[in-house]
Amino acid sequence: MDNGQVKRRPVDPMRHHRENGWDYRGRAIYHFTLPVEERYPLFGVLEGESAETAFVRLNAFGRRVCQMLDGLAQFYAGKEFALKVLAQKVMPDHVHLVIQVLEPLPQSIGAVVRGFKSGCTKVYKEMYGSGENAAGVHGDCEGSGAGGRADAPVHFARIFARRGSIWEQNPAYYHERILHAPGQLRRMIDYVKDNPRRLWIKSHNPELFRLHRRTEAAGLSFTSMGNHFLLDWPDKQAVEMSRSASNEEVQERLQSVLAAAQNGTVTYTAAISKGEQLIARTLRAQGYPLVVLLNDGFPKEGSPHERYYKPGGVYFEACSRGQLLLLEPTEHAFLDADIQAAVEETLRRKAEARHYTYTPIPVTSLRYRFVALNEMAKRLAQNME
């Protein structure tokens, strides 16, 4: 849902989710992402003069993988698996597959994915060899040698000789999304089809999609991604709205924020309440610069997925245009003495307004962190040091 806030745990195509209690043999629609080991461009290369004309030129192996995807439903129909492939895309270093389970399966849908992955590895062995012999083959990815062996990627052949599989080593075997919400299918399919364009944008704007650790601003430290020049913008405003704000109050604040944005002001927000989300969404839609503070927005440092992270949905587009900066405070920022004091004062004031006795809350609680994000937004907008 486009609610103005980057998801607390963003849609990360590299993060797998297993849902407790979910029947993986029942009717459902899944989006699977299957990355190549070390994200090696094993299937082809991205080409095109612009984002709109971008496409993946598949090599011989990539074309075989694509053919296997095309025939996946028919192959498993013979094993009494009622499936329908709704979308698929072979990218240079990973595969996307949106598949529908039409009738209850004799085994988990995982058996289908693992079977497909095993089949791809088998084809790789047939085309390029199965061990040290493959590591000595020279040639480019398009291939020109007899028997298809001269196009074996030399570097990856060495990786394969150690691993025996072309796929990312992961105990979960694959990365999934399960369709739950209305409209999610259309977004899934659009995302899969749009992959070449998005890859072109990211590859041609690397600095806007580079994950920065230890970004310093207003005496606080953050993990960040996006247009860092927004931190140096002279005119800034922070947006914070109570969850109990009326529609009239939200609209009045929206108009004042838009008026400032039209005059060149950069907006800082945690986009937590519905009012804040509406304002952030409107600014994003109208192309105004936006700095969003996140409680939990990026892969952890040292995670194998941090290299490939990118914001999802409309935030990818805003980031590519230089209109967005994402900031996730480090633990040190949450423990900043002035931020802690500001959070305590805010919570004490709210308790007194509701005639409650104020009780301190731990800095690890979600409530503390959400209030802290708003306090950080105000501090950044005031450019306090």
GUROTI-626663 format. One record per residue (C-alpha): residue number from 0; residue in one letter; x, y, z. Coordinates in nm, 2 decimals. Example, Ala and Ser with C-alpha at 12.3 -4.5 7.8 and 13.67 -1.06 7.14 Angstrom:
2
bapa 0&tido a&X 1.23&Y -0.45&Z 0.78
bapa 1&tido s&X 1.37&Y -0.11&Z 0.71
//
This chain:
385
bapa 0&tido m&X 0.00&Y 0.00&Z 0.00
bapa 1&tido d&X 0.13&Y 0.35&Z -0.09
bapa 2&tido n&X 0.07&Y 0.52&Z 0.25
bapa 3&tido g&X 0.35&Y 0.76&Z 0.24
bapa 4&tido q&X 0.59&Y 0.56&Z 0.45
bapa 5&tido v&X 0.85&Y 0.31&Z 0.35
bapa 6&tido k&X 0.75&Y -0.01&Z 0.51
bapa 7&tido r&X 0.89&Y -0.08&Z 0.85
bapa 8&tido r&X 1.03&Y -0.40&Z 0.71
bapa 9&tido p&X 1.05&Y -0.32&Z 0.34
bapa 10&tido v&X 0.97&Y -0.55&Z 0.06
bapa 11&tido d&X 1.31&Y -0.69&Z 0.00
bapa 12&tido p&X 1.33&Y -0.94&Z -0.28
bapa 13&tido m&X 1.63&Y -1.10&Z -0.11
bapa 14&tido r&X 1.46&Y -1.17&Z 0.22
bapa 15&tido h&X 1.27&Y -1.50&Z 0.26
bapa 16&tido h&X 0.95&Y -1.53&Z 0.46
bapa 17&tido r&X 0.79&Y -1.85&Z 0.58
bapa 18&tido e&X 0.45&Y -1.80&Z 0.73
bapa 19&tido n&X 0.37&Y -2.01&Z 1.03
bapa 20&tido g&X 0.05&Y -2.21&Z 0.99
bapa 21&tido w&X 0.04&Y -2.15&Z 0.62
bapa 22&tido d&X -0.07&Y -2.45&Z 0.41
bapa 23&tido y&X 0.19&Y -2.46&Z 0.13
bapa 24&tido r&X 0.00&Y -2.73&Z -0.05
bapa 25&tido g&X -0.32&Y -2.53&Z -0.08
bapa 26&tido r&X -0.45&Y -2.29&Z -0.34
bapa 27&tido a&X -0.25&Y -1.97&Z -0.34
bapa 28&tido i&X -0.05&Y -1.73&Z -0.56
bapa 29&tido y&X 0.32&Y -1.69&Z -0.49
bapa 30&tido h&X 0.60&Y -1.46&Z -0.61
bapa 31&tido f&X 0.94&Y -1.64&Z -0.60
bapa 32&tido t&X 1.28&Y -1.48&Z -0.64
bapa 33&tido l&X 1.57&Y -1.71&Z -0.71
bapa 34&tido p&X 1.92&Y -1.55&Z -0.70
bapa 35&tido v&X 2.23&Y -1.69&Z -0.85
bapa 36&tido e&X 2.52&Y -1.77&Z -0.62
bapa 37&tido e&X 2.72&Y -1.44&Z -0.56
bapa 38&tido r&X 2.46&Y -1.28&Z -0.79
bapa 39&tido y&X 2.68&Y -1.37&Z -1.09
bapa 40&tido p&X 2.53&Y -1.26&Z -1.42
bapa 41&tido l&X 2.49&Y -1.62&Z -1.54
bapa 42&tido f&X 2.19&Y -1.58&Z -1.76
bapa 43&tido g&X 2.27&Y -1.28&Z -1.98
bapa 44&tido v&X 2.33&Y -0.90&Z -1.98
bapa 45&tido l&X 2.12&Y -0.59&Z -1.95
bapa 46&tido e&X 2.10&Y -0.38&Z -2.27
bapa 47&tido g&X 1.91&Y -0.08&Z -2.40
bapa 48&tido e&X 1.97&Y 0.29&Z -2.46
bapa 49&tido s&X 1.73&Y 0.40&Z -2.19
bapa 50&tido a&X 1.53&Y 0.27&Z -1.90
bapa 51&tido e&X 1.23&Y 0.25&Z -2.13
bapa 52&tido t&X 1.41&Y 0.04&Z -2.39
bapa 53&tido a&X 1.60&Y -0.18&Z -2.14
bapa 54&tido f&X 1.59&Y -0.55&Z -2.18
bapa 55&tido v&X 1.79&Y -0.86&Z -2.09
bapa 56&tido r&X 1.98&Y -1.03&Z -2.37
bapa 57&tido l&X 1.98&Y -1.39&Z -2.26
bapa 58&tido n&X 2.27&Y -1.61&Z -2.33
bapa 59&tido a&X 2.23&Y -1.98&Z -2.43
bapa 60&tido f&X 2.19&Y -2.09&Z -2.07
bapa 61&tido g&X 1.95&Y -1.81&Z -1.99
bapa 62&tido r&X 1.73&Y -1.91&Z -2.29
bapa 63&tido r&X 1.72&Y -2.27&Z -2.16
bapa 64&tido v&X 1.61&Y -2.15&Z -1.82
bapa 65&tido c&X 1.34&Y -1.94&Z -1.98
bapa 66&tido q&X 1.22&Y -2.24&Z -2.17
bapa 67&tido m&X 1.20&Y -2.44&Z -1.85
bapa 68&tido l&X 0.99&Y -2.17&Z -1.69
bapa 69&tido d&X 0.76&Y -2.17&Z -2.00
bapa 70&tido g&X 0.71&Y -2.54&Z -1.96
bapa 71&tido l&X 0.69&Y -2.56&Z -1.58
bapa 72&tido a&X 0.32&Y -2.59&Z -1.54
bapa 73&tido q&X 0.29&Y -2.86&Z -1.82
bapa 74&tido f&X 0.58&Y -3.06&Z -1.67
bapa 75&tido y&X 0.43&Y -3.07&Z -1.32
bapa 76&tido a&X 0.08&Y -3.14&Z -1.46
bapa 77&tido g&X 0.21&Y -3.49&Z -1.52
bapa 78&tido k&X 0.29&Y -3.51&Z -1.15
bapa 79&tido e&X -0.06&Y -3.41&Z -1.05
bapa 80&tido f&X 0.04&Y -3.05&Z -0.97
bapa 81&tido a&X -0.23&Y -2.80&Z -1.09
bapa 82&tido l&X -0.03&Y -2.49&Z -1.16
bapa 83&tido k&X -0.04&Y -2.18&Z -1.37
bapa 84&tido v&X 0.26&Y -1.95&Z -1.44
bapa 85&tido l&X 0.12&Y -1.59&Z -1.43
bapa 86&tido a&X 0.45&Y -1.41&Z -1.49
bapa 87&tido q&X 0.82&Y -1.49&Z -1.52
bapa 88&tido k&X 1.14&Y -1.30&Z -1.59
bapa 89&tido v&X 1.49&Y -1.42&Z -1.63
bapa 90&tido m&X 1.73&Y -1.14&Z -1.52
bapa 91&tido p&X 2.11&Y -1.15&Z -1.55
bapa 92&tido d&X 2.16&Y -1.28&Z -1.20
bapa 93&tido h&X 1.82&Y -1.40&Z -1.07
bapa 94&tido v&X 1.48&Y -1.54&Z -1.18
bapa 95&tido h&X 1.13&Y -1.41&Z -1.09
bapa 96&tido l&X 0.83&Y -1.64&Z -1.10
bapa 97&tido v&X 0.47&Y -1.56&Z -1.01
bapa 98&tido i&X 0.28&Y -1.89&Z -1.00
bapa 99&tido q&X -0.07&Y -1.99&Z -0.90
bapa 100&tido v&X -0.17&Y -2.31&Z -0.73
bapa 101&tido l&X -0.51&Y -2.40&Z -0.88
bapa 102&tido e&X -0.59&Y -2.71&Z -0.68
bapa 103&tido p&X -0.44&Y -2.86&Z -0.36
bapa 104&tido l&X -0.10&Y -3.01&Z -0.43
bapa 105&tido p&X 0.03&Y -3.36&Z -0.35
bapa 106&tido q&X 0.34&Y -3.19&Z -0.20
bapa 107&tido s&X 0.44&Y -2.84&Z -0.08
bapa 108&tido i&X 0.49&Y -2.58&Z -0.35
bapa 109&tido g&X 0.85&Y -2.58&Z -0.23
bapa 110&tido a&X 0.89&Y -2.91&Z -0.41
bapa 111&tido v&X 0.82&Y -2.74&Z -0.74
bapa 112&tido v&X 1.07&Y -2.46&Z -0.68
bapa 113&tido r&X 1.34&Y -2.70&Z -0.57
bapa 114&tido g&X 1.27&Y -2.92&Z -0.86
bapa 115&tido f&X 1.30&Y -2.63&Z -1.10
bapa 116&tido k&X 1.63&Y -2.52&Z -0.94
bapa 117&tido s&X 1.77&Y -2.87&Z -0.96
bapa 118&tido g&X 1.67&Y -2.89&Z -1.33
bapa 119&tido c&X 1.86&Y -2.56&Z -1.40
bapa 120&tido t&X 2.17&Y -2.69&Z -1.22
bapa 121&tido k&X 2.15&Y -3.01&Z -1.43
bapa 122&tido v&X 2.13&Y -2.81&Z -1.75
bapa 123&tido y&X 2.43&Y -2.60&Z -1.64
bapa 124&tido k&X 2.63&Y -2.92&Z -1.59
bapa 125&tido e&X 2.53&Y -3.04&Z -1.93
bapa 126&tido m&X 2.63&Y -2.72&Z -2.10
bapa 127&tido y&X 2.95&Y -2.63&Z -1.91
bapa 128&tido g&X 3.07&Y -2.93&Z -1.72
bapa 129&tido s&X 3.05&Y -3.03&Z -1.36
bapa 130&tido g&X 3.37&Y -2.94&Z -1.18
bapa 131&tido e&X 3.73&Y -2.84&Z -1.23
bapa 132&tido n&X 3.70&Y -2.92&Z -1.60
bapa 133&tido a&X 3.45&Y -2.63&Z -1.64
bapa 134&tido a&X 3.69&Y -2.39&Z -1.47
bapa 135&tido g&X 3.93&Y -2.42&Z -1.75
bapa 136&tido v&X 3.69&Y -2.34&Z -2.03
bapa 137&tido h&X 3.74&Y -1.99&Z -2.19
bapa 138&tido g&X 3.49&Y -1.78&Z -2.38
bapa 139&tido d&X 3.22&Y -1.52&Z -2.34
bapa 140&tido c&X 2.87&Y -1.56&Z -2.22
bapa 141&tido e&X 2.71&Y -1.57&Z -2.57
bapa 142&tido g&X 2.92&Y -1.87&Z -2.67
bapa 143&tido s&X 3.06&Y -1.99&Z -2.99
bapa 144&tido g&X 3.22&Y -2.33&Z -2.93
bapa 145&tido a&X 3.09&Y -2.67&Z -3.03
bapa 146&tido g&X 2.87&Y -2.84&Z -2.78
bapa 147&tido g&X 2.80&Y -2.52&Z -2.60
bapa 148&tido r&X 3.10&Y -2.56&Z -2.37
bapa 149&tido a&X 3.31&Y -2.26&Z -2.50
bapa 150&tido d&X 3.07&Y -2.01&Z -2.35
bapa 151&tido a&X 3.11&Y -2.13&Z -1.99
bapa 152&tido p&X 3.16&Y -1.82&Z -1.76
bapa 153&tido v&X 3.51&Y -1.90&Z -1.62
bapa 154&tido h&X 3.47&Y -1.72&Z -1.28
bapa 155&tido f&X 3.14&Y -1.88&Z -1.21
bapa 156&tido a&X 3.26&Y -2.22&Z -1.32
bapa 157&tido r&X 3.51&Y -2.20&Z -1.03
bapa 158&tido i&X 3.23&Y -2.11&Z -0.79
bapa 159&tido f&X 3.03&Y -2.40&Z -0.92
bapa 160&tido a&X 3.31&Y -2.64&Z -0.88
bapa 161&tido r&X 3.31&Y -2.56&Z -0.51
bapa 162&tido r&X 2.93&Y -2.55&Z -0.46
bapa 163&tido g&X 2.78&Y -2.79&Z -0.71
bapa 164&tido s&X 2.48&Y -2.56&Z -0.75
bapa 165&tido i&X 2.42&Y -2.24&Z -0.95
bapa 166&tido w&X 2.18&Y -2.09&Z -0.68
bapa 167&tido e&X 2.25&Y -1.88&Z -0.38
bapa 168&tido q&X 2.32&Y -2.10&Z -0.08
bapa 169&tido n&X 2.03&Y -2.05&Z 0.15
bapa 170&tido p&X 1.87&Y -2.30&Z 0.40
bapa 171&tido a&X 1.52&Y -2.18&Z 0.29
bapa 172&tido y&X 1.60&Y -2.28&Z -0.07
bapa 173&tido y&X 1.41&Y -1.98&Z -0.22
bapa 174&tido h&X 1.26&Y -1.64&Z -0.14
bapa 175&tido e&X 0.88&Y -1.60&Z -0.15
bapa 176&tido r&X 0.59&Y -1.36&Z -0.13
bapa 177&tido i&X 0.24&Y -1.49&Z -0.08
bapa 178&tido l&X -0.05&Y -1.29&Z -0.23
bapa 179&tido h&X -0.29&Y -1.18&Z 0.04
bapa 180&tido a&X -0.43&Y -0.84&Z -0.04
bapa 181&tido p&X -0.66&Y -0.72&Z -0.32
bapa 182&tido g&X -0.45&Y -0.57&Z -0.60
bapa 183&tido q&X -0.13&Y -0.74&Z -0.49
bapa 184&tido l&X -0.14&Y -0.97&Z -0.80
bapa 185&tido r&X -0.13&Y -0.68&Z -1.04
bapa 186&tido r&X 0.16&Y -0.52&Z -0.85
bapa 187&tido m&X 0.35&Y -0.85&Z -0.84
bapa 188&tido i&X 0.31&Y -0.90&Z -1.22
bapa 189&tido d&X 0.40&Y -0.53&Z -1.29
bapa 190&tido y&X 0.71&Y -0.56&Z -1.07
bapa 191&tido v&X 0.83&Y -0.87&Z -1.25
bapa 192&tido k&X 0.78&Y -0.72&Z -1.60
bapa 193&tido d&X 0.94&Y -0.39&Z -1.49
bapa 194&tido n&X 1.26&Y -0.55&Z -1.36
bapa 195&tido p&X 1.48&Y -0.46&Z -1.67
bapa 196&tido r&X 1.38&Y -0.09&Z -1.65
bapa 197&tido r&X 1.44&Y -0.08&Z -1.27
bapa 198&tido l&X 1.78&Y -0.25&Z -1.31
bapa 199&tido w&X 1.87&Y 0.01&Z -1.58
bapa 200&tido i&X 1.78&Y 0.30&Z -1.36
bapa 201&tido k&X 1.97&Y 0.16&Z -1.06
bapa 202&tido s&X 2.28&Y 0.08&Z -1.27
bapa 203&tido h&X 2.29&Y 0.43&Z -1.42
bapa 204&tido n&X 2.23&Y 0.61&Z -1.09
bapa 205&tido p&X 2.45&Y 0.41&Z -0.85
bapa 206&tido e&X 2.50&Y 0.68&Z -0.60
bapa 207&tido l&X 2.13&Y 0.73&Z -0.54
bapa 208&tido f&X 2.10&Y 0.36&Z -0.45
bapa 209&tido r&X 2.41&Y 0.31&Z -0.25
bapa 210&tido l&X 2.36&Y 0.21&Z 0.11
bapa 211&tido h&X 2.56&Y 0.44&Z 0.33
bapa 212&tido r&X 2.65&Y 0.34&Z 0.69
bapa 213&tido r&X 2.73&Y 0.61&Z 0.95
bapa 214&tido t&X 2.59&Y 0.91&Z 0.78
bapa 215&tido e&X 2.63&Y 1.20&Z 1.02
bapa 216&tido a&X 2.37&Y 1.48&Z 1.04
bapa 217&tido a&X 2.27&Y 1.72&Z 1.32
bapa 218&tido g&X 2.50&Y 1.53&Z 1.56
bapa 219&tido l&X 2.32&Y 1.20&Z 1.49
bapa 220&tido s&X 2.43&Y 0.89&Z 1.29
bapa 221&tido f&X 2.21&Y 0.71&Z 1.04
bapa 222&tido t&X 2.21&Y 0.44&Z 0.77
bapa 223&tido s&X 2.10&Y 0.61&Z 0.46
bapa 224&tido m&X 2.01&Y 0.58&Z 0.09
bapa 225&tido g&X 1.91&Y 0.84&Z -0.16
bapa 226&tido n&X 1.99&Y 1.21&Z -0.24
bapa 227&tido h&X 2.22&Y 1.32&Z 0.04
bapa 228&tido f&X 2.23&Y 1.68&Z -0.09
bapa 229&tido l&X 1.88&Y 1.71&Z 0.07
bapa 230&tido l&X 2.06&Y 1.72&Z 0.41
bapa 231&tido d&X 2.23&Y 2.04&Z 0.31
bapa 232&tido w&X 1.92&Y 2.21&Z 0.18
bapa 233&tido p&X 1.88&Y 2.55&Z 0.35
bapa 234&tido d&X 1.50&Y 2.55&Z 0.39
bapa 235&tido k&X 1.36&Y 2.26&Z 0.59
bapa 236&tido q&X 1.04&Y 2.17&Z 0.77
bapa 237&tido a&X 0.94&Y 1.88&Z 0.99
bapa 238&tido v&X 0.59&Y 1.72&Z 0.98
bapa 239&tido e&X 0.44&Y 1.56&Z 1.29
bapa 240&tido m&X 0.07&Y 1.51&Z 1.33
bapa 241&tido s&X -0.12&Y 1.35&Z 1.61
bapa 242&tido r&X -0.31&Y 1.03&Z 1.54
bapa 243&tido s&X -0.62&Y 1.20&Z 1.67
bapa 244&tido a&X -0.60&Y 1.49&Z 1.44
bapa 245&tido s&X -0.92&Y 1.56&Z 1.25
bapa 246&tido n&X -0.95&Y 1.56&Z 0.87
bapa 247&tido e&X -0.98&Y 1.93&Z 0.88
bapa 248&tido e&X -0.66&Y 1.97&Z 1.08
bapa 249&tido v&X -0.48&Y 1.73&Z 0.84
bapa 250&tido q&X -0.59&Y 1.92&Z 0.53
bapa 251&tido e&X -0.49&Y 2.25&Z 0.68
bapa 252&tido r&X -0.15&Y 2.12&Z 0.77
bapa 253&tido l&X -0.12&Y 1.96&Z 0.42
bapa 254&tido q&X -0.18&Y 2.29&Z 0.25
bapa 255&tido s&X 0.08&Y 2.47&Z 0.46
bapa 256&tido v&X 0.34&Y 2.20&Z 0.40
bapa 257&tido l&X 0.27&Y 2.21&Z 0.02
bapa 258&tido a&X 0.30&Y 2.59&Z 0.02
bapa 259&tido a&X 0.64&Y 2.56&Z 0.18
bapa 260&tido a&X 0.74&Y 2.28&Z -0.05
bapa 261&tido q&X 0.64&Y 2.49&Z -0.36
bapa 262&tido n&X 0.89&Y 2.75&Z -0.23
bapa 263&tido g&X 1.17&Y 2.51&Z -0.21
bapa 264&tido t&X 1.15&Y 2.36&Z 0.14
bapa 265&tido v&X 1.26&Y 2.00&Z 0.20
bapa 266&tido t&X 1.02&Y 1.81&Z 0.43
bapa 267&tido y&X 1.13&Y 1.57&Z 0.70
bapa 268&tido t&X 0.89&Y 1.31&Z 0.84
bapa 269&tido a&X 0.87&Y 0.97&Z 1.00
bapa 270&tido a&X 0.53&Y 0.92&Z 0.83
bapa 271&tido i&X 0.38&Y 0.73&Z 1.12
bapa 272&tido s&X 0.03&Y 0.87&Z 1.17
bapa 273&tido k&X -0.23&Y 0.87&Z 0.89
bapa 274&tido g&X -0.20&Y 1.25&Z 0.86
bapa 275&tido e&X 0.18&Y 1.23&Z 0.82
bapa 276&tido q&X 0.14&Y 0.95&Z 0.57
bapa 277&tido l&X -0.11&Y 1.15&Z 0.36
bapa 278&tido i&X 0.13&Y 1.45&Z 0.36
bapa 279&tido a&X 0.43&Y 1.24&Z 0.27
bapa 280&tido r&X 0.23&Y 1.06&Z -0.01
bapa 281&tido t&X 0.11&Y 1.39&Z -0.15
bapa 282&tido l&X 0.46&Y 1.54&Z -0.15
bapa 283&tido r&X 0.60&Y 1.23&Z -0.32
bapa 284&tido a&X 0.32&Y 1.22&Z -0.58
bapa 285&tido q&X 0.38&Y 1.59&Z -0.67
bapa 286&tido g&X 0.75&Y 1.55&Z -0.70
bapa 287&tido y&X 0.87&Y 1.75&Z -0.39
bapa 288&tido p&X 1.18&Y 1.65&Z -0.20
bapa 289&tido l&X 1.12&Y 1.43&Z 0.10
bapa 290&tido v&X 1.34&Y 1.29&Z 0.38
bapa 291&tido v&X 1.18&Y 0.99&Z 0.55
bapa 292&tido l&X 1.30&Y 0.85&Z 0.88
bapa 293&tido l&X 1.27&Y 0.48&Z 0.93
bapa 294&tido n&X 1.27&Y 0.26&Z 1.24
bapa 295&tido d&X 1.37&Y -0.06&Z 1.06
bapa 296&tido g&X 1.42&Y 0.01&Z 0.69
bapa 297&tido f&X 1.74&Y -0.15&Z 0.57
bapa 298&tido p&X 1.92&Y -0.49&Z 0.58
bapa 299&tido k&X 2.14&Y -0.53&Z 0.88
bapa 300&tido e&X 2.51&Y -0.45&Z 0.84
bapa 301&tido g&X 2.70&Y -0.75&Z 0.72
bapa 302&tido s&X 2.39&Y -0.91&Z 0.58
bapa 303&tido p&X 2.45&Y -1.08&Z 0.25
bapa 304&tido h&X 2.15&Y -0.89&Z 0.11
bapa 305&tido e&X 2.26&Y -0.53&Z 0.18
bapa 306&tido r&X 2.45&Y -0.51&Z -0.14
bapa 307&tido y&X 2.14&Y -0.56&Z -0.35
bapa 308&tido y&X 1.88&Y -0.37&Z -0.14
bapa 309&tido k&X 1.67&Y -0.10&Z -0.31
bapa 310&tido p&X 1.35&Y 0.07&Z -0.19
bapa 311&tido g&X 1.03&Y -0.07&Z -0.32
bapa 312&tido g&X 0.74&Y 0.06&Z -0.51
bapa 313&tido v&X 0.69&Y 0.43&Z -0.57
bapa 314&tido y&X 0.99&Y 0.51&Z -0.34
bapa 315&tido f&X 1.22&Y 0.35&Z -0.60
bapa 316&tido e&X 1.09&Y 0.60&Z -0.86
bapa 317&tido a&X 1.13&Y 0.89&Z -0.61
bapa 318&tido c&X 1.48&Y 0.78&Z -0.52
bapa 319&tido s&X 1.58&Y 0.75&Z -0.89
bapa 320&tido r&X 1.47&Y 1.11&Z -0.95
bapa 321&tido g&X 1.67&Y 1.24&Z -0.66
bapa 322&tido q&X 1.36&Y 1.34&Z -0.46
bapa 323&tido l&X 1.40&Y 1.11&Z -0.17
bapa 324&tido l&X 1.64&Y 1.04&Z 0.12
bapa 325&tido l&X 1.58&Y 0.75&Z 0.36
bapa 326&tido l&X 1.74&Y 0.77&Z 0.70
bapa 327&tido e&X 1.74&Y 0.49&Z 0.96
bapa 328&tido p&X 1.89&Y 0.59&Z 1.29
bapa 329&tido t&X 2.17&Y 0.38&Z 1.44
bapa 330&tido e&X 2.13&Y 0.26&Z 1.80
bapa 331&tido h&X 2.36&Y 0.54&Z 1.91
bapa 332&tido a&X 2.12&Y 0.79&Z 1.77
bapa 333&tido f&X 1.83&Y 0.64&Z 1.96
bapa 334&tido l&X 2.04&Y 0.66&Z 2.28
bapa 335&tido d&X 2.14&Y 1.03&Z 2.22
bapa 336&tido a&X 2.08&Y 1.21&Z 2.55
bapa 337&tido d&X 1.90&Y 1.51&Z 2.40
bapa 338&tido i&X 1.67&Y 1.28&Z 2.20
bapa 339&tido q&X 1.59&Y 1.08&Z 2.51
bapa 340&tido a&X 1.51&Y 1.39&Z 2.70
bapa 341&tido a&X 1.29&Y 1.52&Z 2.41
bapa 342&tido v&X 1.10&Y 1.19&Z 2.40
bapa 343&tido e&X 1.05&Y 1.19&Z 2.77
bapa 344&tido e&X 0.91&Y 1.54&Z 2.76
bapa 345&tido t&X 0.68&Y 1.46&Z 2.48
bapa 346&tido l&X 0.54&Y 1.14&Z 2.65
bapa 347&tido r&X 0.51&Y 1.32&Z 2.98
bapa 348&tido r&X 0.31&Y 1.61&Z 2.82
bapa 349&tido k&X 0.08&Y 1.36&Z 2.64
bapa 350&tido a&X 0.02&Y 1.17&Z 2.97
bapa 351&tido e&X -0.06&Y 1.49&Z 3.15
bapa 352&tido a&X -0.30&Y 1.60&Z 2.88
bapa 353&tido r&X -0.49&Y 1.28&Z 2.92
bapa 354&tido h&X -0.47&Y 1.29&Z 3.30
bapa 355&tido y&X -0.25&Y 0.98&Z 3.31
bapa 356&tido t&X 0.05&Y 0.92&Z 3.53
bapa 357&tido y&X 0.36&Y 0.93&Z 3.32
bapa 358&tido t&X 0.57&Y 0.61&Z 3.33
bapa 359&tido p&X 0.91&Y 0.59&Z 3.15
bapa 360&tido i&X 0.93&Y 0.34&Z 2.87
bapa 361&tido p&X 1.24&Y 0.15&Z 2.75
bapa 362&tido v&X 1.43&Y 0.29&Z 2.45
bapa 363&tido t&X 1.38&Y -0.05&Z 2.28
bapa 364&tido s&X 1.00&Y -0.02&Z 2.27
bapa 365&tido l&X 0.83&Y 0.06&Z 1.95
bapa 366&tido r&X 0.65&Y 0.36&Z 2.11
bapa 367&tido y&X 0.98&Y 0.52&Z 2.22
bapa 368&tido r&X 1.13&Y 0.47&Z 1.88
bapa 369&tido f&X 0.84&Y 0.62&Z 1.69
bapa 370&tido v&X 0.84&Y 0.93&Z 1.91
bapa 371&tido a&X 1.22&Y 0.95&Z 1.88
bapa 372&tido l&X 1.19&Y 0.94&Z 1.50
bapa 373&tido n&X 0.97&Y 1.25&Z 1.51
bapa 374&tido e&X 1.21&Y 1.42&Z 1.75
bapa 375&tido m&X 1.50&Y 1.35&Z 1.51
bapa 376&tido a&X 1.30&Y 1.48&Z 1.22
bapa 377&tido k&X 1.25&Y 1.81&Z 1.41
bapa 378&tido r&X 1.62&Y 1.82&Z 1.51
bapa 379&tido l&X 1.73&Y 1.77&Z 1.15
bapa 380&tido a&X 1.49&Y 2.03&Z 1.02
bapa 381&tido q&X 1.62&Y 2.28&Z 1.27
bapa 382&tido n&X 1.97&Y 2.18&Z 1.18
bapa 383&tido m&X 2.07&Y 2.16&Z 1.55
bapa 384&tido e&X 2.43&Y 2.05&Z 1.62
//
